Amino acid sequence: MGDLHMKRLAGLSILAILTASIAVSAQDASKPHPYYPLKTGAEWKYKVQGGPITVKVTGPEKVGMVSGFKLETSANNKVSATETVAVTEEGVKRFNVNGLNPEAPILFLPMDPTATKEWSVDTKVAGQTIKGTFKVNTEKVTVPLATYDNAIHVKGTDMEIGATKTTVEYWFVKDVGIVKLRFTLGSQDATLELESYTPGK
């Protein structure tokens, strides 16, 4: 794997923190989210410059009182990042990313994305401030796997991670999950587009 690809993976890992959240109360992840089907064995393979990246749900995982799912991100069959994702009453949250937790929960997909159009983030992770605003709309998106007419587009523009400005965008599709992810972080940028999706059980 080339240096450029390693840098991009590092950038993705940092951005994963942006959408992380820490549990503040007992929550049950048994309620599914229609736009992020988290089940053991679910696998998403993405096309990205430098080679494909795979995200897989390896199984249930509990952190404190929260029941969620562990996800592994791999490139060249080597795990480069792990996270634990849970569905809460507010929506989908990440609360463990490579061992780092923010001081306050950060929502990255509302339970009803057609109703919640905007929300703010202001927290700290490992001493770094993370702040900005996410906005939601619905739009058509084309990726290698298919064209989807009604994707949920979640975009954080001019987000701040410490002194660095970043933009992160997700496109979610019902019963599929994240079909596209795009980010810029300083001079880095990358776009992941879904090539295949295997539902979990």
N, C-alpha and C positions, 0 to 999 in steps of 0.2 A: 504494500500500500504506500503511495507516494506521500510526500510531506504535505502537499496541498490538501489531499484527502484527509490526512490526520488533523490538519488545522480546521477543516470544515466540521469534522466529528467533534472536535473540542468546542467549536462554536455552538453546535447543536446541544452539547451537554450543558453549556452555560445557559442557553436559552430554555432548556428544560426547567432550570431553576425558576425562570420567570413565571412558569405556569405551575409551580409547585404550591402545595398548601399543607399546613400542619393541622392535625385534628384538635379541636377544642372541646368536643363533647362526644358522647357515645353515638356512633353512626353506623348504619347497616347498609352495606353495599349491595344487598340482594335485589334492590329495585333497579332494573335495567334502564339505560338511557337509549332512546331510539336512534340517536345519531352517533353513538359510540358503543357498539355491541361488544362489551368486555366479557369474554368467556374463555375458559382454559383452552389453550390450543389455537386460539385465533391468531392469524399471522397476516401481516401486511408487508409486501415487498415494494420498495420505492426505487424509481430511477433517479439518479443524481450523478452529477459530474464526478468522475473518479471511481465509479462502480456502485452497484446496488447496495441498499441498506434495508435490513429486515427488522421489523418490530414484531415481537411475539409475546403473547400472554402465556407465561409459564405456569401459572396456577394461582390459587387464592393466597392472600397474605394478610395477616393482621398486624397492625401497629397500634399498640395501646388498645383502646376501645373501638378502633376503626377496622372494619372488614373491607378489604380491597383486593386488588389483583396485582401481581408482580409482572412487569413488562421488561423485556430485555431488547436492547437495540444492538444489532450486529452488523459488521462489515467484514467481508471475506471470512465468514464463519467464525469471527472472533467477537465476543461481547465487548462493546465499547461503553455502554451505559446501562444502568438499571434504574427503575422507578417503581413506586407503588401508587396505583391510581384507584380512587374510590368514588362512587356515585353517592352524593349527599342530597339532602333536600333542596339545596341551592343549585346543584348541578355537579359536573365532573371536576374533581380536584386531584392534583398530584401533591402528595405530602411527604414523599421521600425520593430524592433524586441523587444518586451516588452518595448517599449519606448526609446530604445537606437539607436542612429544613428552614423555611422562613419563620419570622416571628409571628406573622398573622396569615390566615388562609388567603390564597389567591385562586380565584375562580377563572377557569379558561373555557368552559362551555356551560352556559346556564341550562337548568332543567327544561325550561321552555324558551328556546332561542328565538322563537317568533314573537315573544312578548317582551323579553329583556333585551333592549337594544344597545345599552351602554352601561358600563360600570368602571369604577376606578380602582387602581392598585396603589398601595403605599405601604411598603414593609421593608424589612431588612433580611438579608441572607449573608451569613458569615461576615457581618460588619458592613456589608455594602447595601446602600439604599436601592430599592427597586420601586419605581413609581411610573405611572402613566395611566392611560385610559384605553379600554377595549371597546370596540363598536361592532355591531352585528348587522349584516344585511343578507339578502338572499340573491344569488346570482347563478348563472350558467358557468360551468367549468368543464374543460376537456383535459383528460389525462390519458396515458397510454391504455389503461384498462377500458375506459368508456367516456362518454359525454353525459353529464348530469345537468338537468335543467334547474333544479331547485336546491343547490348546495347552500349550506349555512356558512357564510364567510365571516370569520372572527378576525379582526385586525387591531393590533396595537401599534399605533404610530407615534414616533418620537418618545418611545419608552426610554427610561433611564436605568442602567445598571451601573451603579457608582457614577463615574464621570463619563461613561460611554453611552452614546445614543444608539438605540436599536429599533428596528421595526420587525414585528413578527406577525405572520398571517397563517391562518388555518382555514381549510375548506372541509367541512364535514358533510357527509351524505348519509341519509337515513338507511339503516341496516348495513352500512359498510364501514363507517368511521371516518378517519382522516384520509382524504383522497389526495390532498396537496398541502404542502407546508413550504412557506418561503420566509427567509429571514435575511436581514442585514445586521451586522454587528461590527461597527467600526469599518474597516476595509474589507471584511469578509462578507460573502453573501452565498446563499445556496438555495436551490429549489428542489424539493422532493415531490415526485409525481408517482401516483400509485400504478404499479404494473400488474399486481395480482393480490387477491384477498382470499384467504381461507377461513371460513367461519369456525368458531370454536364450538365446544360441546358443553 
